């Protein structure tokens, strides 16, 4: 079921099931990647958050720690208008997807 404020149905993804409903109501874009265990969210105020297993540091939060709570991706806040991704692998980071955002940044702590 779509969230009444955001219009997005994030309930399909167990990755988002533990997140605060008030936080979820602010999400305007979301992307689940990896094997469904990592995700990015962009809020209506253009803040970018990551959540998940963070395998090989692919969440872009500066470390390789996994997180069940959203962590802000400072480098992308106020810069992402769309999220596109390809299945291309990062050099030296076999578990990471390369994200091509509106600002042509790559989310990978290995790069």
Chimera marker file (.cmm) of the C-alpha trace (Angstrom):
<marker_set name="trace">
<marker id="1" x="0.000" y="0.000" z="0.000" r="1" g="1" b="0" radius="0.5"/>
<marker id="2" x="1.298" y="3.456" z="-0.900" r="1" g="1" b="0" radius="0.5"/>
<marker id="3" x="2.223" y="5.788" z="1.912" r="1" g="1" b="0" radius="0.5"/>
<marker id="4" x="-0.501" y="8.446" z="2.248" r="1" g="1" b="0" radius="0.5"/>
<marker id="5" x="1.957" y="11.372" z="2.223" r="1" g="1" b="0" radius="0.5"/>
<marker id="6" x="4.702" y="10.259" z="-0.152" r="1" g="1" b="0" radius="0.5"/>
<marker id="7" x="2.617" y="8.119" z="-2.508" r="1" g="1" b="0" radius="0.5"/>
<marker id="8" x="5.401" y="5.523" z="-2.562" r="1" g="1" b="0" radius="0.5"/>
<marker id="9" x="4.851" y="1.900" z="-1.665" r="1" g="1" b="0" radius="0.5"/>
<marker id="10" x="8.021" y="0.907" z="0.145" r="1" g="1" b="0" radius="0.5"/>
<marker id="11" x="6.306" y="-1.927" z="2.034" r="1" g="1" b="0" radius="0.5"/>
<marker id="12" x="7.298" y="-4.415" z="-0.689" r="1" g="1" b="0" radius="0.5"/>
<marker id="13" x="10.885" y="-4.194" z="0.487" r="1" g="1" b="0" radius="0.5"/>
<marker id="14" x="11.781" y="-5.752" z="3.835" r="1" g="1" b="0" radius="0.5"/>
<marker id="15" x="14.787" y="-3.415" z="3.814" r="1" g="1" b="0" radius="0.5"/>
<marker id="16" x="12.472" y="-0.516" z="4.649" r="1" g="1" b="0" radius="0.5"/>
<marker id="17" x="10.147" y="-2.375" z="7.038" r="1" g="1" b="0" radius="0.5"/>
<marker id="18" x="11.887" y="-1.207" z="10.229" r="1" g="1" b="0" radius="0.5"/>
<marker id="19" x="12.107" y="2.450" z="9.238" r="1" g="1" b="0" radius="0.5"/>
<marker id="20" x="10.054" y="5.060" z="11.034" r="1" g="1" b="0" radius="0.5"/>
<marker id="21" x="6.800" y="5.803" z="9.163" r="1" g="1" b="0" radius="0.5"/>
<marker id="22" x="7.339" y="9.538" z="9.656" r="1" g="1" b="0" radius="0.5"/>
<marker id="23" x="10.726" y="9.269" z="7.942" r="1" g="1" b="0" radius="0.5"/>
<marker id="24" x="9.248" y="7.166" z="5.134" r="1" g="1" b="0" radius="0.5"/>
<marker id="25" x="6.613" y="9.839" z="4.549" r="1" g="1" b="0" radius="0.5"/>
<marker id="26" x="9.404" y="12.242" z="3.537" r="1" g="1" b="0" radius="0.5"/>
<marker id="27" x="10.874" y="9.940" z="0.855" r="1" g="1" b="0" radius="0.5"/>
<marker id="28" x="10.338" y="11.044" z="-2.754" r="1" g="1" b="0" radius="0.5"/>
<marker id="29" x="12.767" y="8.653" z="-4.499" r="1" g="1" b="0" radius="0.5"/>
<marker id="30" x="13.997" y="5.237" z="-3.460" r="1" g="1" b="0" radius="0.5"/>
<marker id="31" x="16.206" y="2.632" z="-5.063" r="1" g="1" b="0" radius="0.5"/>
<marker id="32" x="16.842" y="-0.891" z="-3.805" r="1" g="1" b="0" radius="0.5"/>
<marker id="33" x="19.937" y="-2.598" z="-5.148" r="1" g="1" b="0" radius="0.5"/>
<marker id="34" x="22.357" y="-5.422" z="-4.528" r="1" g="1" b="0" radius="0.5"/>
<marker id="35" x="20.290" y="-8.461" z="-3.675" r="1" g="1" b="0" radius="0.5"/>
<marker id="36" x="17.557" y="-6.292" z="-2.206" r="1" g="1" b="0" radius="0.5"/>
<marker id="37" x="19.539" y="-5.621" z="0.926" r="1" g="1" b="0" radius="0.5"/>
<marker id="38" x="20.825" y="-2.105" z="0.186" r="1" g="1" b="0" radius="0.5"/>
<marker id="39" x="18.944" y="1.029" z="-0.647" r="1" g="1" b="0" radius="0.5"/>
<marker id="40" x="19.096" y="4.753" z="-1.206" r="1" g="1" b="0" radius="0.5"/>
<marker id="41" x="16.362" y="7.232" z="-0.406" r="1" g="1" b="0" radius="0.5"/>
<marker id="42" x="16.000" y="10.881" z="-1.382" r="1" g="1" b="0" radius="0.5"/>
<marker id="43" x="13.680" y="12.981" z="0.758" r="1" g="1" b="0" radius="0.5"/>
<marker id="44" x="11.458" y="15.863" z="-0.308" r="1" g="1" b="0" radius="0.5"/>
<marker id="45" x="14.071" y="18.201" z="1.215" r="1" g="1" b="0" radius="0.5"/>
<marker id="46" x="16.715" y="16.618" z="-1.096" r="1" g="1" b="0" radius="0.5"/>
<marker id="47" x="18.615" y="14.839" z="1.664" r="1" g="1" b="0" radius="0.5"/>
<marker id="48" x="20.040" y="11.453" z="0.618" r="1" g="1" b="0" radius="0.5"/>
<marker id="49" x="20.035" y="8.485" z="2.998" r="1" g="1" b="0" radius="0.5"/>
<marker id="50" x="21.356" y="4.954" z="2.673" r="1" g="1" b="0" radius="0.5"/>
<marker id="51" x="20.393" y="1.779" z="4.504" r="1" g="1" b="0" radius="0.5"/>
<marker id="52" x="21.424" y="-1.852" z="4.312" r="1" g="1" b="0" radius="0.5"/>
<marker id="53" x="24.284" y="-4.314" z="4.411" r="1" g="1" b="0" radius="0.5"/>
<marker id="54" x="26.817" y="-1.907" z="2.844" r="1" g="1" b="0" radius="0.5"/>
<marker id="55" x="28.783" y="-4.767" z="1.315" r="1" g="1" b="0" radius="0.5"/>
<marker id="56" x="32.179" y="-3.479" z="0.199" r="1" g="1" b="0" radius="0.5"/>
<marker id="57" x="31.169" y="0.041" z="1.302" r="1" g="1" b="0" radius="0.5"/>
<marker id="58" x="28.727" y="0.561" z="-1.560" r="1" g="1" b="0" radius="0.5"/>
<marker id="59" x="26.327" y="2.792" z="0.408" r="1" g="1" b="0" radius="0.5"/>
<marker id="60" x="28.700" y="5.728" z="0.094" r="1" g="1" b="0" radius="0.5"/>
<marker id="61" x="28.638" y="6.652" z="3.785" r="1" g="1" b="0" radius="0.5"/>
<marker id="62" x="32.405" y="6.516" z="4.253" r="1" g="1" b="0" radius="0.5"/>
<marker id="63" x="32.785" y="3.122" z="5.910" r="1" g="1" b="0" radius="0.5"/>
<marker id="64" x="31.767" y="-0.495" z="5.490" r="1" g="1" b="0" radius="0.5"/>
<marker id="65" x="29.423" y="-0.823" z="8.476" r="1" g="1" b="0" radius="0.5"/>
<marker id="66" x="25.933" y="-2.132" z="7.785" r="1" g="1" b="0" radius="0.5"/>
<marker id="67" x="22.978" y="-0.144" z="9.056" r="1" g="1" b="0" radius="0.5"/>
<marker id="68" x="19.303" y="-0.756" z="9.722" r="1" g="1" b="0" radius="0.5"/>
<marker id="69" x="18.787" y="2.959" z="10.340" r="1" g="1" b="0" radius="0.5"/>
<marker id="70" x="19.079" y="5.526" z="7.542" r="1" g="1" b="0" radius="0.5"/>
<marker id="71" x="22.498" y="7.174" z="7.307" r="1" g="1" b="0" radius="0.5"/>
<marker id="72" x="22.925" y="10.460" z="5.497" r="1" g="1" b="0" radius="0.5"/>
<marker id="73" x="25.087" y="10.461" z="2.363" r="1" g="1" b="0" radius="0.5"/>
<marker id="74" x="26.456" y="13.985" z="2.726" r="1" g="1" b="0" radius="0.5"/>
<marker id="75" x="28.222" y="14.019" z="-0.655" r="1" g="1" b="0" radius="0.5"/>
<marker id="76" x="24.894" y="13.645" z="-2.474" r="1" g="1" b="0" radius="0.5"/>
<marker id="77" x="22.531" y="15.757" z="-0.375" r="1" g="1" b="0" radius="0.5"/>
<marker id="78" x="20.874" y="18.558" z="-2.374" r="1" g="1" b="0" radius="0.5"/>
<marker id="79" x="22.370" y="17.162" z="-5.616" r="1" g="1" b="0" radius="0.5"/>
<marker id="80" x="20.251" y="14.184" z="-6.734" r="1" g="1" b="0" radius="0.5"/>
<marker id="81" x="17.210" y="14.663" z="-8.928" r="1" g="1" b="0" radius="0.5"/>
<marker id="82" x="16.992" y="11.144" z="-10.339" r="1" g="1" b="0" radius="0.5"/>
<marker id="83" x="18.609" y="7.812" z="-9.548" r="1" g="1" b="0" radius="0.5"/>
<marker id="84" x="19.759" y="5.672" z="-12.436" r="1" g="1" b="0" radius="0.5"/>
<marker id="85" x="21.931" y="2.640" z="-12.056" r="1" g="1" b="0" radius="0.5"/>
<marker id="86" x="23.682" y="0.113" z="-14.180" r="1" g="1" b="0" radius="0.5"/>
<marker id="87" x="24.878" y="-3.362" z="-13.365" r="1" g="1" b="0" radius="0.5"/>
<marker id="88" x="28.466" y="-2.371" z="-14.172" r="1" g="1" b="0" radius="0.5"/>
<marker id="89" x="30.869" y="-3.335" z="-11.428" r="1" g="1" b="0" radius="0.5"/>
<marker id="90" x="33.174" y="-0.859" z="-9.748" r="1" g="1" b="0" radius="0.5"/>
<marker id="91" x="36.864" y="-1.538" z="-10.360" r="1" g="1" b="0" radius="0.5"/>
<marker id="92" x="38.165" y="-3.380" z="-7.302" r="1" g="1" b="0" radius="0.5"/>
<marker id="93" x="34.703" y="-3.550" z="-5.742" r="1" g="1" b="0" radius="0.5"/>
<marker id="94" x="32.923" y="-6.645" z="-7.121" r="1" g="1" b="0" radius="0.5"/>
<marker id="95" x="29.828" y="-6.367" z="-4.940" r="1" g="1" b="0" radius="0.5"/>
<marker id="96" x="29.115" y="-2.724" z="-5.705" r="1" g="1" b="0" radius="0.5"/>
<marker id="97" x="26.765" y="-1.269" z="-8.279" r="1" g="1" b="0" radius="0.5"/>
<marker id="98" x="27.760" y="1.964" z="-9.939" r="1" g="1" b="0" radius="0.5"/>
<marker id="99" x="25.189" y="4.680" z="-9.466" r="1" g="1" b="0" radius="0.5"/>
<marker id="100" x="25.041" y="7.480" z="-11.955" r="1" g="1" b="0" radius="0.5"/>
<marker id="101" x="23.223" y="10.340" z="-10.315" r="1" g="1" b="0" radius="0.5"/>
<marker id="102" x="22.309" y="13.734" z="-11.698" r="1" g="1" b="0" radius="0.5"/>
<marker id="103" x="25.673" y="15.033" z="-10.487" r="1" g="1" b="0" radius="0.5"/>
<marker id="104" x="27.618" y="12.117" z="-12.034" r="1" g="1" b="0" radius="0.5"/>
<marker id="105" x="28.889" y="10.956" z="-8.645" r="1" g="1" b="0" radius="0.5"/>
<marker id="106" x="29.634" y="7.331" z="-7.902" r="1" g="1" b="0" radius="0.5"/>
<marker id="107" x="28.521" y="5.919" z="-4.596" r="1" g="1" b="0" radius="0.5"/>
<marker id="108" x="31.399" y="3.727" z="-3.591" r="1" g="1" b="0" radius="0.5"/>
<marker id="109" x="33.931" y="4.231" z="-0.836" r="1" g="1" b="0" radius="0.5"/>
<marker id="110" x="36.463" y="2.237" z="-2.873" r="1" g="1" b="0" radius="0.5"/>
<marker id="111" x="36.759" y="4.855" z="-5.658" r="1" g="1" b="0" radius="0.5"/>
<link id1="1" id2="2" r="1" g="1" b="0" radius="0.2"/>
<link id1="2" id2="3" r="1" g="1" b="0" radius="0.2"/>
<link id1="3" id2="4" r="1" g="1" b="0" radius="0.2"/>
<link id1="4" id2="5" r="1" g="1" b="0" radius="0.2"/>
<link id1="5" id2="6" r="1" g="1" b="0" radius="0.2"/>
<link id1="6" id2="7" r="1" g="1" b="0" radius="0.2"/>
<link id1="7" id2="8" r="1" g="1" b="0" radius="0.2"/>
<link id1="8" id2="9" r="1" g="1" b="0" radius="0.2"/>
<link id1="9" id2="10" r="1" g="1" b="0" radius="0.2"/>
<link id1="10" id2="11" r="1" g="1" b="0" radius="0.2"/>
<link id1="11" id2="12" r="1" g="1" b="0" radius="0.2"/>
<link id1="12" id2="13" r="1" g="1" b="0" radius="0.2"/>
<link id1="13" id2="14" r="1" g="1" b="0" radius="0.2"/>
<link id1="14" id2="15" r="1" g="1" b="0" radius="0.2"/>
<link id1="15" id2="16" r="1" g="1" b="0" radius="0.2"/>
<link id1="16" id2="17" r="1" g="1" b="0" radius="0.2"/>
<link id1="17" id2="18" r="1" g="1" b="0" radius="0.2"/>
<link id1="18" id2="19" r="1" g="1" b="0" radius="0.2"/>
<link id1="19" id2="20" r="1" g="1" b="0" radius="0.2"/>
<link id1="20" id2="21" r="1" g="1" b="0" radius="0.2"/>
<link id1="21" id2="22" r="1" g="1" b="0" radius="0.2"/>
<link id1="22" id2="23" r="1" g="1" b="0" radius="0.2"/>
<link id1="23" id2="24" r="1" g="1" b="0" radius="0.2"/>
<link id1="24" id2="25" r="1" g="1" b="0" radius="0.2"/>
<link id1="25" id2="26" r="1" g="1" b="0" radius="0.2"/>
<link id1="26" id2="27" r="1" g="1" b="0" radius="0.2"/>
<link id1="27" id2="28" r="1" g="1" b="0" radius="0.2"/>
<link id1="28" id2="29" r="1" g="1" b="0" radius="0.2"/>
<link id1="29" id2="30" r="1" g="1" b="0" radius="0.2"/>
<link id1="30" id2="31" r="1" g="1" b="0" radius="0.2"/>
<link id1="31" id2="32" r="1" g="1" b="0" radius="0.2"/>
<link id1="32" id2="33" r="1" g="1" b="0" radius="0.2"/>
<link id1="33" id2="34" r="1" g="1" b="0" radius="0.2"/>
<link id1="34" id2="35" r="1" g="1" b="0" radius="0.2"/>
<link id1="35" id2="36" r="1" g="1" b="0" radius="0.2"/>
<link id1="36" id2="37" r="1" g="1" b="0" radius="0.2"/>
<link id1="37" id2="38" r="1" g="1" b="0" radius="0.2"/>
<link id1="38" id2="39" r="1" g="1" b="0" radius="0.2"/>
<link id1="39" id2="40" r="1" g="1" b="0" radius="0.2"/>
<link id1="40" id2="41" r="1" g="1" b="0" radius="0.2"/>
<link id1="41" id2="42" r="1" g="1" b="0" radius="0.2"/>
<link id1="42" id2="43" r="1" g="1" b="0" radius="0.2"/>
<link id1="43" id2="44" r="1" g="1" b="0" radius="0.2"/>
<link id1="44" id2="45" r="1" g="1" b="0" radius="0.2"/>
<link id1="45" id2="46" r="1" g="1" b="0" radius="0.2"/>
<link id1="46" id2="47" r="1" g="1" b="0" radius="0.2"/>
<link id1="47" id2="48" r="1" g="1" b="0" radius="0.2"/>
<link id1="48" id2="49" r="1" g="1" b="0" radius="0.2"/>
<link id1="49" id2="50" r="1" g="1" b="0" radius="0.2"/>
<link id1="50" id2="51" r="1" g="1" b="0" radius="0.2"/>
<link id1="51" id2="52" r="1" g="1" b="0" radius="0.2"/>
<link id1="52" id2="53" r="1" g="1" b="0" radius="0.2"/>
<link id1="53" id2="54" r="1" g="1" b="0" radius="0.2"/>
<link id1="54" id2="55" r="1" g="1" b="0" radius="0.2"/>
<link id1="55" id2="56" r="1" g="1" b="0" radius="0.2"/>
<link id1="56" id2="57" r="1" g="1" b="0" radius="0.2"/>
<link id1="57" id2="58" r="1" g="1" b="0" radius="0.2"/>
<link id1="58" id2="59" r="1" g="1" b="0" radius="0.2"/>
<link id1="59" id2="60" r="1" g="1" b="0" radius="0.2"/>
<link id1="60" id2="61" r="1" g="1" b="0" radius="0.2"/>
<link id1="61" id2="62" r="1" g="1" b="0" radius="0.2"/>
<link id1="62" id2="63" r="1" g="1" b="0" radius="0.2"/>
<link id1="63" id2="64" r="1" g="1" b="0" radius="0.2"/>
<link id1="64" id2="65" r="1" g="1" b="0" radius="0.2"/>
<link id1="65" id2="66" r="1" g="1" b="0" radius="0.2"/>
<link id1="66" id2="67" r="1" g="1" b="0" radius="0.2"/>
<link id1="67" id2="68" r="1" g="1" b="0" radius="0.2"/>
<link id1="68" id2="69" r="1" g="1" b="0" radius="0.2"/>
<link id1="69" id2="70" r="1" g="1" b="0" radius="0.2"/>
<link id1="70" id2="71" r="1" g="1" b="0" radius="0.2"/>
<link id1="71" id2="72" r="1" g="1" b="0" radius="0.2"/>
<link id1="72" id2="73" r="1" g="1" b="0" radius="0.2"/>
<link id1="73" id2="74" r="1" g="1" b="0" radius="0.2"/>
<link id1="74" id2="75" r="1" g="1" b="0" radius="0.2"/>
<link id1="75" id2="76" r="1" g="1" b="0" radius="0.2"/>
<link id1="76" id2="77" r="1" g="1" b="0" radius="0.2"/>
<link id1="77" id2="78" r="1" g="1" b="0" radius="0.2"/>
<link id1="78" id2="79" r="1" g="1" b="0" radius="0.2"/>
<link id1="79" id2="80" r="1" g="1" b="0" radius="0.2"/>
<link id1="80" id2="81" r="1" g="1" b="0" radius="0.2"/>
<link id1="81" id2="82" r="1" g="1" b="0" radius="0.2"/>
<link id1="82" id2="83" r="1" g="1" b="0" radius="0.2"/>
<link id1="83" id2="84" r="1" g="1" b="0" radius="0.2"/>
<link id1="84" id2="85" r="1" g="1" b="0" radius="0.2"/>
<link id1="85" id2="86" r="1" g="1" b="0" radius="0.2"/>
<link id1="86" id2="87" r="1" g="1" b="0" radius="0.2"/>
<link id1="87" id2="88" r="1" g="1" b="0" radius="0.2"/>
<link id1="88" id2="89" r="1" g="1" b="0" radius="0.2"/>
<link id1="89" id2="90" r="1" g="1" b="0" radius="0.2"/>
<link id1="90" id2="91" r="1" g="1" b="0" radius="0.2"/>
<link id1="91" id2="92" r="1" g="1" b="0" radius="0.2"/>
<link id1="92" id2="93" r="1" g="1" b="0" radius="0.2"/>
<link id1="93" id2="94" r="1" g="1" b="0" radius="0.2"/>
<link id1="94" id2="95" r="1" g="1" b="0" radius="0.2"/>
<link id1="95" id2="96" r="1" g="1" b="0" radius="0.2"/>
<link id1="96" id2="97" r="1" g="1" b="0" radius="0.2"/>
<link id1="97" id2="98" r="1" g="1" b="0" radius="0.2"/>
<link id1="98" id2="99" r="1" g="1" b="0" radius="0.2"/>
<link id1="99" id2="100" r="1" g="1" b="0" radius="0.2"/>
<link id1="100" id2="101" r="1" g="1" b="0" radius="0.2"/>
<link id1="101" id2="102" r="1" g="1" b="0" radius="0.2"/>
<link id1="102" id2="103" r="1" g="1" b="0" radius="0.2"/>
<link id1="103" id2="104" r="1" g="1" b="0" radius="0.2"/>
<link id1="104" id2="105" r="1" g="1" b="0" radius="0.2"/>
<link id1="105" id2="106" r="1" g="1" b="0" radius="0.2"/>
<link id1="106" id2="107" r="1" g="1" b="0" radius="0.2"/>
<link id1="107" id2="108" r="1" g="1" b="0" radius="0.2"/>
<link id1="108" id2="109" r="1" g="1" b="0" radius="0.2"/>
<link id1="109" id2="110" r="1" g="1" b="0" radius="0.2"/>
<link id1="110" id2="111" r="1" g="1" b="0" radius="0.2"/>
</marker_set>
